[in-house]
């Protein structure tokens, strides 16, 4: 398996995990939808990506300055 395929598998796993979390949260709030929430998970990742990467970069820089 190539490095690209491994990274793609990790990404798919993360999206599926987030979709399950979204579904569980919706169910806990009383939703009985049968959707798989994968599009919502992908959208959430797209919307959050820049902010999360910036926070991780800041944390990394702070760790290196100690």
C-alpha positions as CSV (number, residue, x, y, z in Angstrom):
1,X,0.0,0.0,0.0
2,X,1.4,3.4,-1.0
3,X,1.8,6.3,1.4
4,X,-1.0,8.1,-0.4
5,X,-3.4,5.2,0.1
6,X,-2.5,5.0,3.8
7,X,-3.2,8.7,4.3
8,X,-6.4,8.4,2.4
9,X,-7.5,5.5,4.6
10,X,-6.7,7.5,7.7
11,X,-8.8,10.4,6.3
12,X,-11.7,8.2,5.5
13,X,-11.6,6.7,8.9
14,X,-11.6,10.1,10.5
15,X,-14.6,11.2,8.4
16,X,-16.5,8.0,9.3
17,X,-15.7,8.5,13.0
18,X,-16.8,12.1,13.0
19,X,-20.0,11.1,11.1
20,X,-20.8,8.5,13.8
21,X,-20.3,11.2,16.5
22,X,-22.6,13.6,14.7
23,X,-25.2,10.9,14.3
24,X,-24.9,10.0,18.0
25,X,-25.3,13.6,19.1
26,X,-28.3,14.1,16.8
27,X,-29.8,10.9,18.2
28,X,-29.2,12.1,21.8
29,X,-31.2,15.2,20.9
30,X,-34.1,13.2,19.6
31,X,-33.4,12.9,15.9
32,X,-34.3,9.6,14.4
33,X,-32.8,10.2,10.9
34,X,-31.4,7.3,9.0
35,X,-28.8,9.5,7.2
36,X,-25.1,8.6,7.6
37,X,-23.9,12.2,8.1
38,X,-20.8,11.8,6.0
39,X,-21.5,15.0,4.0
40,X,-21.9,16.9,7.3
41,X,-18.7,15.5,8.6
42,X,-16.8,16.5,5.5
43,X,-18.2,20.0,5.6
44,X,-17.3,20.3,9.3
45,X,-13.7,19.3,8.5
46,X,-13.5,21.8,5.7
47,X,-14.8,24.6,7.8
48,X,-12.6,23.8,10.8
49,X,-9.4,22.9,9.0
50,X,-7.7,26.3,9.0
51,X,-8.5,27.1,12.6
52,X,-7.3,23.8,13.9
53,X,-4.1,23.8,11.9
54,X,-3.4,27.3,13.2
55,X,-4.0,26.2,16.8
56,X,-1.7,23.2,16.3
57,X,1.0,25.4,14.8
58,X,0.7,27.8,17.8
59,X,0.9,24.9,20.2
60,X,3.9,23.5,18.4
61,X,5.7,26.9,18.5
62,X,4.9,27.3,22.2
63,X,6.3,23.8,22.9
64,X,9.5,24.6,21.1
65,X,10.1,27.8,22.9
66,X,10.3,26.1,26.3
